[in-house]
Amino acid sequence: MFKKLFLAILIITLAFFIYACNQSDDPDIEVPDITDIIDDIDDQASIEDLEFSSFFNDEVKKDIIIEINQDQWDTLNDEMNDYYDQFGNYRTDAYAKADMYYRSSEYDETYKIENVGIRSKGNTSRVILEDEQGNLNKSHFKISFHEDFDQDEYDIYDDRTLFAVEELEMKYNRNNDPTYINEKFSFDLFNDFGVIAPKATLSNLYLKIGDQTYYYGLYTVFEPIDKLFLEKRFDEDNRDGDLYKSLWQGFQPASLQANYSDQEMGLKDESINYRPTYDLKNNKKTSQHEALIEFIDQLKNWDKEEFDTQIESVFDVDQFLKLLALGVLIGNPDDYRAMANNYYFYQEEDRLLWHMIPYDYDHSFGIGWNPTGDYTISGDIITWYNINATLLNVETYDHPLSDRILSNEAFLNQYKSYLSQLLDQDNGLFRYQRYETAYLQAKALYEDDLNQASPFDQPQFGLRDIQNYFTEKTNSVNQQLD
């Protein structure tokens, strides 16, 4: 009950805040004219030249333009309203048909991709696209390159990719982070430290709705965690195992405790608003969740000796220790160790080894939700604040994977060693100088665009107090390590 009340208050507050931010003081405000951009397109064959590494290259400035006719936009908006009337939220997965244009500082041409799908995305952050007064709301979006809007063209679009992905996930700067790089830099850290994690980059987003063009601002764009993600990271024998998206949403936290109900493990069905805690994303016709059930049973039933000697044979402990160390430094209160939330869980097909994959780090580096005031800076590096116990109003709440692993002295020492490596003042990845370099690069590419007239207020670039965050976090962790 507390969780539902908490989410309801959060949704209402966020919706009011976004609505207020979207009101323009000037009813005659001009919007950017992108007619020349859309007219200057290259032929379709050249789309094959757009590579994964090029798109996720942060040295390249990117513009994504979505052109959607008014009927498609209105239909999508109506479907979201209808879904809200039925279920009390806007989380329909319905797509509208649009065209996409892409240009970057790496190429001379603008590329057109016809018949893409666009929809809103998000959990508590999802709002209606356009209100009854005609005001647009800032929204997260998913862009799909393989939607089938015409059965006659199924073979054309079913497996279509762009930048070697089938979809792009786009998030606006909902925490008003003036650096614009917090979440992107978080995933840079994971990738640079050898943690299996999605790539992220920045891009401007324009929407041309009917005859009117709107600059939605600077977005963070993510590689989706799906079958193509697995193909890029695992060999041929290990890329077809079970993949779960693990979230605290309709039921209880994704803690990997053994007290789950049958409904918490399954296949999402948004048509009836069913969203399991452990949402299977592949092998939907063959898997009965046997592997995940077995792993959760092992976490519960192995005694200490069995756990200490067997856990590395079924779970990638080393990467998990790296993930935990970075989680403490990044200061995200909404991951597994804190909220039992926001991760993917994947088992290799042949080796049967499980991996935790990080997801959703917009609360980071002192920006965003901070449930205790000092959680992100001075939290204990081993027994961090138990947010779930507070939210669920219980004395304690177990997170068995992190609790049991850090109770092993060898694993604990390795975890501390990773913290020390990350904080090394000469070569460590967690240094203010690296963050500042990434910030200045983004600022140089996109600062001028943020001054464009638009229906949305765009935070101007600024480093805020980020250097102080790095200093205080480094001091706090080093003192605890000493």
C-alpha positions in Angstrom: 0.0 0.0 0.0 2.8 2.4 0.9 4.6 1.7 -2.4 1.4 2.4 -4.4 0.8 5.6 -2.5 4.4 6.7 -3.0 4.2 6.0 -6.7 0.9 7.8 -7.0 2.2 10.9 -5.3 5.4 10.8 -7.4 3.4 10.6 -10.7 1.1 13.5 -9.7 4.0 15.7 -8.6 6.0 14.9 -11.8 3.1 15.5 -14.1 2.4 18.9 -12.5 6.0 19.9 -12.7 6.3 18.9 -16.3 3.1 20.7 -17.2 4.3 23.9 -15.5 7.6 23.7 -17.2 6.0 23.4 -20.6 4.0 26.6 -20.6 5.5 29.3 -22.8 5.5 33.0 -21.7 5.3 34.0 -25.4 2.3 32.6 -27.3 3.9 33.7 -30.6 7.2 31.9 -30.0 8.9 30.7 -33.1 10.2 27.2 -33.5 13.2 26.0 -35.5 12.7 25.6 -39.3 14.1 22.2 -40.4 12.7 22.2 -43.9 16.2 22.3 -45.3 17.2 19.4 -43.2 14.4 17.2 -44.4 14.8 18.2 -48.0 18.6 17.4 -48.0 18.4 13.6 -47.8 20.6 10.9 -49.2 19.2 7.8 -50.9 18.1 4.8 -48.9 21.1 2.6 -49.8 23.5 4.7 -47.8 21.7 3.9 -44.6 23.7 0.7 -44.5 26.8 2.9 -43.9 25.6 4.0 -40.5 27.5 2.0 -38.0 27.0 1.2 -34.3 30.4 2.6 -33.3 29.7 5.8 -35.2 26.4 6.5 -33.6 27.7 5.9 -30.1 30.7 8.1 -30.7 30.4 11.1 -28.3 32.8 13.2 -30.5 30.0 13.3 -33.1 27.1 15.8 -32.9 23.8 14.1 -33.8 20.3 15.3 -34.7 17.3 13.0 -34.8 14.2 14.4 -36.5 10.9 12.5 -36.3 8.2 13.5 -38.9 4.7 12.3 -38.0 1.4 13.4 -39.5 -1.2 14.9 -37.3 -3.6 12.0 -37.6 -0.9 9.5 -36.4 0.0 11.8 -33.5 -3.6 12.3 -32.4 -4.3 8.6 -32.6 -1.3 7.8 -30.4 -2.4 10.5 -27.9 -5.9 9.2 -27.9 -4.7 5.6 -27.3 -2.7 6.8 -24.3 -5.8 8.6 -22.9 -7.9 5.5 -23.5 -5.3 3.4 -21.7 -5.3 5.8 -18.7 -9.1 5.6 -18.5 -8.9 1.9 -18.3 -5.9 1.3 -16.1 -4.9 4.6 -14.5 -1.6 5.0 -16.4 -0.4 5.9 -19.9 1.8 2.9 -20.4 0.5 1.6 -23.6 3.0 0.1 -26.0 1.1 1.2 -29.1 3.3 2.7 -31.8 2.5 5.5 -34.3 4.0 5.4 -37.8 6.5 8.1 -38.7 9.6 8.9 -40.7 13.0 9.5 -39.2 15.8 11.8 -40.4 19.3 11.5 -39.0 22.3 13.8 -39.5 25.6 14.0 -37.7 28.8 16.0 -37.9 30.5 12.9 -39.3 28.5 12.9 -42.6 27.6 15.5 -45.2 24.2 13.9 -45.9 20.9 13.7 -44.0 19.6 10.1 -43.9 15.9 9.3 -44.2 14.5 6.1 -42.6 10.8 5.5 -43.6 8.1 3.9 -41.6 9.6 3.8 -38.1 7.5 3.3 -35.0 7.4 5.9 -32.2 5.9 5.6 -28.8 6.3 7.1 -25.3 8.2 5.1 -22.7 8.7 5.2 -18.9 7.3 4.0 -15.7 6.3 6.7 -13.2 7.7 9.3 -15.6 5.3 8.7 -18.4 2.7 11.4 -19.1 0.3 12.2 -21.9 2.0 13.5 -25.1 -0.4 16.5 -25.5 -3.0 17.8 -23.1 -6.5 18.9 -23.8 -5.3 22.5 -24.2 -2.9 21.5 -26.9 0.2 21.8 -24.7 3.0 19.3 -25.5 4.7 17.4 -22.6 8.3 16.4 -22.6 8.4 12.6 -23.0 10.8 9.7 -23.1 10.5 7.9 -26.5 11.2 4.6 -28.0 12.0 4.5 -31.8 11.5 1.2 -33.5 13.0 0.3 -36.9 11.2 -3.1 -37.2 7.5 -2.3 -36.7 5.1 -3.8 -39.1 2.4 -1.3 -40.1 1.6 -3.0 -43.3 1.4 -6.8 -43.6 2.5 -6.6 -47.2 5.8 -5.2 -46.1 6.4 -7.6 -43.1 9.6 -9.1 -44.6 11.0 -5.6 -45.2 10.7 -4.3 -41.7 10.6 -7.3 -39.4 14.4 -7.6 -39.0 15.4 -4.1 -40.1 18.1 -2.4 -38.1 19.8 1.0 -38.0 23.2 1.5 -36.3 23.1 -2.3 -35.8 20.1 -2.0 -33.4 16.4 -2.6 -33.9 15.4 0.2 -31.6 16.6 3.4 -29.8 15.5 4.4 -26.3 15.5 8.2 -25.8 15.3 9.9 -22.4 14.9 13.7 -21.9 16.6 15.5 -19.1 13.8 15.1 -16.5 16.1 15.8 -13.5 17.2 19.1 -15.1 20.8 18.1 -14.9 22.7 21.1 -16.3 25.7 18.9 -17.3 23.4 16.6 -19.5 25.9 13.7 -19.1 25.2 12.1 -15.7 23.4 9.0 -17.1 25.6 8.7 -20.2 28.8 9.0 -18.1 27.5 6.3 -15.7 27.2 3.8 -18.6 30.6 5.0 -19.9 32.0 4.0 -16.5 30.4 0.6 -16.6 31.7 -0.2 -20.1 35.1 1.1 -19.3 35.4 -1.0 -16.2 34.4 -4.2 -17.9 30.8 -4.4 -16.8 28.3 -5.7 -19.4 26.2 -2.6 -20.0 24.4 -0.8 -22.8 26.0 2.1 -24.7 24.7 5.6 -24.4 25.2 8.9 -26.3 23.6 12.3 -26.7 21.4 13.7 -29.6 19.2 16.6 -30.3 15.6 15.6 -30.9 13.1 17.4 -33.2 9.5 16.4 -33.8 7.7 17.6 -36.9 4.0 17.1 -36.1 1.9 17.9 -39.1 3.2 21.2 -40.3 4.8 22.4 -37.1 8.3 21.6 -35.9 9.3 21.4 -32.2 12.7 21.2 -30.7 12.4 18.8 -27.8 15.9 19.4 -26.6 19.0 17.3 -25.9 18.3 13.6 -25.2 20.3 10.7 -23.9 20.0 7.8 -26.4 20.5 4.2 -25.3 21.3 0.9 -27.0 18.4 -1.4 -26.1 19.2 -4.6 -24.0 17.8 -7.2 -26.4 18.9 -10.1 -28.7 21.3 -7.9 -30.7 22.8 -6.6 -27.4 23.5 -10.2 -26.4 25.0 -11.0 -29.8 27.5 -8.2 -29.5 28.7 -9.4 -26.1 28.5 -13.2 -26.0 29.8 -15.9 -28.3 27.5 -17.9 -30.5 27.0 -20.7 -27.9 26.0 -18.3 -25.1 23.8 -15.6 -26.7 20.4 -17.3 -26.6 19.8 -17.8 -22.8 16.9 -16.3 -20.8 16.9 -12.5 -20.4 14.7 -10.8 -17.8 13.9 -7.2 -17.3 13.7 -6.8 -13.5 11.7 -3.9 -12.0 9.8 -3.0 -8.9 6.4 -2.1 -10.4 3.1 -4.0 -10.0 4.2 -6.4 -7.3 7.2 -6.2 -5.0 10.9 -5.4 -5.4 13.0 -7.6 -7.8 15.1 -8.7 -4.8 15.6 -12.3 -5.9 14.1 -13.4 -2.6 12.3 -16.7 -2.6 9.0 -15.3 -1.4 7.7 -14.3 -4.9 4.3 -15.1 -6.2 3.6 -16.9 -9.4 2.5 -13.7 -11.1 5.8 -12.0 -10.5 7.6 -14.2 -13.1 6.2 -14.0 -16.6 5.7 -12.2 -19.9 4.5 -8.6 -19.9 1.0 -8.1 -21.4 0.4 -4.4 -21.6 -3.1 -5.0 -23.1 -4.2 -6.0 -19.6 -1.7 -3.9 -17.7 0.2 -7.0 -16.5 3.8 -6.2 -15.7 5.7 -9.0 -13.8 8.6 -8.2 -11.6 10.8 -10.6 -13.6 9.7 -9.9 -17.2 11.1 -12.5 -19.7 12.2 -10.8 -22.9 13.2 -13.8 -25.1 12.6 -17.5 -25.3 9.0 -16.7 -24.7 7.7 -20.0 -26.2 10.2 -22.3 -24.7 11.1 -21.1 -21.2 9.1 -21.8 -18.1 11.5 -19.8 -15.9 13.1 -23.0 -14.6 16.6 -21.5 -14.6 15.6 -18.4 -12.6 13.6 -20.4 -10.1 16.6 -22.6 -9.6 18.9 -19.7 -9.0 16.6 -18.0 -6.5 16.3 -21.4 -4.7 20.1 -21.7 -4.5 20.4 -18.2 -3.1 18.0 -19.2 -0.3 18.9 -22.8 0.4 22.7 -23.0 0.0 24.5 -22.9 3.4 27.5 -20.6 3.7 30.0 -23.2 2.6 28.0 -24.2 -0.5 27.4 -20.6 -1.4 31.0 -19.6 -1.0 32.2 -22.5 -3.1 29.5 -22.7 -5.7 28.2 -19.2 -6.4 30.9 -18.3 -9.0 29.9 -21.4 -11.0 26.4 -20.0 -11.6 26.8 -16.2 -11.3 29.4 -13.7 -12.6 30.5 -12.5 -9.2 33.5 -10.5 -10.4 31.4 -8.2 -12.7 28.8 -7.9 -10.0 31.4 -6.6 -7.6 32.5 -4.0 -10.2 28.8 -3.1 -10.6 28.4 -2.6 -6.9 31.5 -0.5 -6.5 30.5 1.8 -9.3 26.9 1.9 -7.9 28.3 3.3 -4.7 30.4 5.9 -6.4 27.7 7.0 -8.9 25.2 7.3 -6.0 22.1 5.9 -7.6 19.5 5.0 -5.0 17.3 3.0 -7.5 19.4 0.0 -8.3 19.6 -3.6 -7.0 21.6 -2.9 -3.9 19.3 -0.2 -2.7 15.8 -0.7 -4.2 16.1 -4.2 -5.8 15.1 -2.4 -9.1 16.3 -1.5 -12.6 18.4 -4.3 -13.9 18.4 -7.0 -16.5 19.3 -10.6 -15.5 20.7 -12.9 -18.2 21.8 -16.5 -18.2 24.3 -17.7 -20.8 22.9 -20.5 -22.9 25.9 -23.0 -22.7 27.8 -22.0 -19.6 24.6 -21.3 -17.6 26.3 -18.3 -16.0 24.0 -15.5 -14.8 24.9 -11.8 -15.3 23.4 -8.6 -13.8 23.2 -5.8 -16.4 22.7 -2.2 -15.1 19.8 -0.1 -16.4 18.3 3.4 -15.7 20.9 5.7 -13.9 19.2 9.1 -14.3 19.4 9.5 -10.5 23.2 9.9 -10.2 26.1 12.1 -9.2 24.0 14.1 -6.7 21.1 14.9 -9.1 17.7 13.3 -8.8 16.0 11.3 -6.1 17.9 11.3 -2.8 15.7 9.6 -0.1 17.8 10.4 2.9 19.6 13.7 2.1 23.1 12.2 2.5 22.6 8.8 0.7 24.6 9.7 -2.4 27.6 11.2 -0.6 28.3 9.5 2.8 26.4 6.2 2.6 28.1 3.2 4.1 29.9 1.3 1.3 28.9 -2.1 2.7 25.7 -1.8 4.7 24.1 1.0 2.7 20.8 2.5 3.8 18.0 0.0 3.4 15.5 2.1 1.4 13.1 -0.9 0.8 12.7 -1.4 4.6 11.6 2.2 4.9 9.3 2.1 1.9 7.7 -1.2 2.9 7.6 -0.2 6.6 9.4 -3.3 7.8 12.3 -3.7 10.2 14.7 -5.0 7.6 14.6 -6.1 3.9 17.0 -8.6 2.4 18.8 -8.2 -0.9 20.2 -11.8 -0.9 22.6 -11.5 -3.9 24.5 -8.5 -2.5 24.0 -9.5 1.1 25.4 -13.0 0.8 28.3 -12.1 -1.6 29.6 -9.3 0.6 29.4 -11.6 3.6 32.3 -13.6 2.0 35.6 -12.1 3.1 37.4 -12.8 -0.2 34.6 -11.2 -2.3 34.4 -8.3 0.1 38.1 -7.6 -0.2 37.9 -7.8 -4.0 35.0 -5.3 -3.9 37.1 -2.9 -1.8 40.0 -3.4 -4.2 37.8 -2.3 -7.1 36.7 0.8 -5.1 40.4 1.6 -4.6 41.2 1.1 -8.3 38.3 3.4 -9.4 39.5 6.1 -7.0 43.2 6.0 -7.9 44.1 9.7 -8.3 46.3 9.0 -11.3 44.6 6.3 -13.3 41.2 5.6 -11.7 38.1 5.9 -13.8 36.2 7.8 -11.1 38.0 11.2 -11.4 36.5 14.6 -11.8 38.9 15.4 -14.7 37.4 12.6 -16.8 33.9 13.8 -16.0 34.8 17.4 -16.9 36.3 16.3 -20.2 33.1 14.5 -21.1 31.1 17.5 -20.1 33.1 20.1 -22.1 32.9 17.8 -25.1 29.1 17.7 -24.9 28.9 21.4 -24.2 30.9 22.3 -27.2 28.7 20.2 -29.5 25.2 21.1 -28.2 25.3 24.4 -26.3 24.3 26.6 -29.2 21.3 24.4 -30.0 19.8 24.8 -26.5 19.3 28.5 -27.2 16.8 27.7 -30.0 13.2 28.8 -29.5 11.1 25.9 -28.4 8.0 25.1 -26.3 10.2 23.7 -23.6 12.6 25.3 -21.2 16.0 23.8 -21.7 18.5 23.9 -18.8 21.6 25.7 -19.9 24.9 23.9 -19.7 26.7 24.3 -16.3 28.9 22.2 -14.1 26.9 23.0 -10.9 28.7 21.5 -7.8 29.8 18.3 -9.5 33.5 18.8 -8.5 32.4 18.9 -4.9 30.5 15.7 -5.4 33.6 13.9 -6.6 35.7 15.3 -3.8 33.3 14.4 -1.0 32.4 11.0 -2.4 36.1 10.1 -2.9 36.9 11.3 0.7 34.0 9.4 2.2 34.8 6.1 0.5 38.6 6.4 1.1 38.0 7.0 4.8 35.8 3.9 5.0 38.4 1.9 3.1 41.1 3.0 5.5 
